[in-house]
């Protein structure tokens, strides 16, 4: 499986072919719905969100908030692995 990924895209990791593979938010929203996804930094489970009517761009969000991940909006300044990380 070959996944295309623009350099400036928000990315996560998709479980495919028995390995974690980087994938962009547009691909997840159009091709890979319902698949296992994790944050590329803390490895916590994430979900993809479409663009919002209020101007919010498509993005990934942790299923269980994790303040120790710099990719979350609630980052506390310290990076650690998610306490429920996906292996």
C-alpha positions as CSV (number, residue, x, y, z in Angstrom):
1,X,0.0,0.0,0.0
2,X,1.4,3.4,-1.0
3,X,0.1,6.4,0.9
4,X,0.6,9.9,-0.5
5,X,1.3,12.6,2.0
6,X,1.9,16.3,1.3
7,X,4.8,17.8,3.3
8,X,2.6,20.4,5.1
9,X,-0.3,18.1,5.9
10,X,-1.3,17.2,9.5
11,X,-0.4,13.5,9.8
12,X,-1.0,10.6,12.1
13,X,-0.1,6.9,11.9
14,X,-2.4,4.4,10.3
15,X,-2.3,0.6,11.2
16,X,-2.0,-1.1,7.8
17,X,-0.2,-4.2,6.6
18,X,0.9,-5.0,10.2
19,X,2.8,-1.7,10.5
20,X,2.2,1.9,11.5
21,X,2.3,4.1,8.4
22,X,2.2,7.9,8.2
23,X,-0.9,9.3,6.6
24,X,-2.4,12.7,6.1
25,X,-5.8,13.9,7.4
26,X,-7.4,14.2,3.9
27,X,-6.6,10.5,3.1
28,X,-8.0,9.4,6.4
29,X,-11.2,11.3,5.8
30,X,-11.7,10.0,2.3
31,X,-10.0,6.6,2.1
32,X,-9.3,5.1,5.5
33,X,-12.4,5.7,7.6
34,X,-12.9,3.3,10.4
35,X,-9.2,2.3,10.6
36,X,-6.9,2.3,13.7
37,X,-5.1,5.7,14.0
38,X,-2.5,7.0,16.5
39,X,-0.7,10.2,17.2
40,X,2.7,10.3,15.5
41,X,4.3,11.8,18.7
42,X,2.7,10.2,21.8
43,X,1.1,7.2,20.1
44,X,-2.3,7.8,21.7
45,X,-5.4,7.0,19.7
46,X,-6.7,9.8,17.5
47,X,-9.6,10.6,15.3
48,X,-9.9,12.7,12.2
49,X,-12.2,15.7,12.0
50,X,-13.4,17.3,8.8
51,X,-13.2,21.1,8.2
52,X,-15.7,22.9,10.3
53,X,-18.3,25.5,9.3
54,X,-16.6,27.9,11.6
55,X,-13.4,27.8,9.6
56,X,-11.7,25.1,11.6
57,X,-9.4,23.2,9.2
58,X,-9.4,19.3,9.0
59,X,-7.3,18.0,11.9
60,X,-6.6,15.0,14.2
61,X,-7.7,15.0,17.9
62,X,-6.7,12.6,20.7
63,X,-9.5,10.3,21.8
64,X,-8.3,10.7,25.4
65,X,-6.7,14.0,26.1
66,X,-3.0,14.0,26.8
67,X,-1.4,17.2,28.0
68,X,2.1,15.8,27.5
69,X,1.8,15.8,23.7
70,X,3.0,18.9,21.8
71,X,0.5,18.1,19.0
72,X,-2.5,18.7,21.3
73,X,-4.0,22.1,22.0
74,X,-3.6,21.6,25.7
75,X,0.2,20.9,25.7
76,X,1.8,21.6,29.2
77,X,5.4,21.9,28.0
78,X,6.5,18.3,28.8
79,X,6.5,15.5,26.2
80,X,5.8,12.0,27.3
81,X,4.2,8.9,25.7
82,X,0.5,8.6,26.1
83,X,-0.6,6.6,29.1
84,X,-2.8,4.5,26.8
85,X,-0.4,4.4,23.9
86,X,-1.2,2.1,20.9
87,X,1.6,-0.4,20.3
